[in-house]
């Protein structure tokens, strides 16, 4: 569930949204997955509305931003998924009382660092694409808005962990 929540907030950066109106709600209480998906959709759409309003984007800019952000969000989700696998493998190697394989730990650590570099490179490339239709102030403001959103998501996850 925690990974789904993290992924949901990663999608908040204007990933392409599938309209929920095309889906028929099931009778009775919705399953947790459906409720979470609906919440992700609402948050994505609300964030997109705020971005369009605060950055004063025209419809063409908004369409292009959604496409760019959706493409790069998908790439970063793949990187995040791979990173979780590598972290789990590294944690398995570093368990107390178990002798770690030096070669495995080195490969896993190097792979994690390489993934982080690729992640940052994807952010840089995304910013470069946005430069074709957003001015520098709009791009900077979007970056700040995203950072604030991710900070709030981290706070939310932290509070949920503390409540458990």
N, C-alpha and C positions, 0 to 999 in steps of 0.2 A: 504494500500500500504506500509506503514511504517513497519508493521509487516512482510510483505513478504520480504522486503529488509533485515530486520534483520535476518530472517530465511535463506535468500540466503547466507548471509555472514557466518552464522553458518554452512551451508553446505560446505563452502569453505575449511573446515578442512578435505578435502579428502573424503567426503561422496561418496558413489558409484554413478557414473554418468551413465545416460542412453544415449547412443550415439544418437545424433540428426540426424545423417545421415540416420537412419532408419525411420525418420519422414518426410513426404512430406510437404514442405512449402506450405501454402495457397497462391493462387494468390493475388496480390495486397499487400497493406501494412499489415504487421503482426499485430495482436492485441497486446496490451500492455503486456498481460500475456505471450504470446509466445516470445516476444522480451526479457522480463525479464528472462524467462527460458533459452533462448539461451545465454544471458549474464552470467547467473549463471553457465551454463555449460562451457563456455569459460574460466571464471575465475577459476573454479574448476580444469579444465584441465591444465591451465597455472601454477597454484599453484602446482599441482601434478608434473608437469615437473620440476619446480624449486626445489621441495623437493628431487626428485630422483637425480637430478644433484648435488645439494649442499651437500646432505648427502651421495652421492656416493652409492646409493642403487642398489643392483642387482635386476633382475626381480622378483625373489622369495620374497625378502624383500618388494618390492613395492606392489606386489599382497597381501601379508599378511597385510601390512599397510592399503591398501584400504579397505580390509575386516574389520579389527579392527575399523578403523576410521568410516566406514559406519555404523557399528552396534552401536557404542557409540554415533554418531551424531544423529541417529534415537531416541535413548533413551533420549538424551538431548533436542531434539525438542519437545518430549512429555512433558518433565519437563517444558520447556519454555512456552508451550501452557497452561499448568495448572497454571503456575505462572502468565500469563497474565489474566486468569480468576480470580484468587485470588486478584490480584492487582486492577482489575476493581471493584470487590465486595468491597474491602477495600476502594477504592476511593468513592464508593457510600455511604458507611457508614460514611465517613469523610467529606461529603459535608457541606460547611458552611450553617448555618441556619437550619440544620437537626440534630435532636438528634440521636447520634450514640448508637447502642446497645453494651453495654460493653462486653457482652458474645460473640457476633459476631465478634467484633474487636479483642478480645483476640484469638478466634479460627483462624481467618484469619491471624493474625500476627504469631501465632505459626506455622500454615501451611506453610506460606511463608518462615519462617526460616528453617523448616524441608526440604522444597524443595531445598533451597540453599545448605544445607548439602548434600543432595542426589546428587546434581549437582557436587559438589566438589568430592564426593566419586566416581562418575562415571569417572571423570578425573583421579583420582588416580588409579582406576581399569584399565582404558585404558592404562595408563603408565605401569602398571604391566604386562599387556599382551604384550605390545610392547617390554618390556625387554627381551622377549624370542627370538626376532629376530633383535633388534636394540641394539647397544652398548650405554652406558650412554651418551657419547658425541653426538651421533646421536639423542637420545631422547631429550636432552637438546636443541640442535640446532633446532629441530622440534618445541619444545615448544616456543622458541624465535620467530621463523618464524610465528607461529600461532598468537602469541601476537601482533606482528607487523601488521599482516593482519587485526586483529580485531581492532587495533588502527586506521588503515587507514579507515576501514569501519565506525567506530564511527565519525571520522573527516568528512567523506563523508556525513553521515546522518546529522551531525551538519550543514555543509555548505548548504545542501539542505533545511533544516529548516529555515536557515537564509535568503535564497533566496526567500522563499515564503512570 
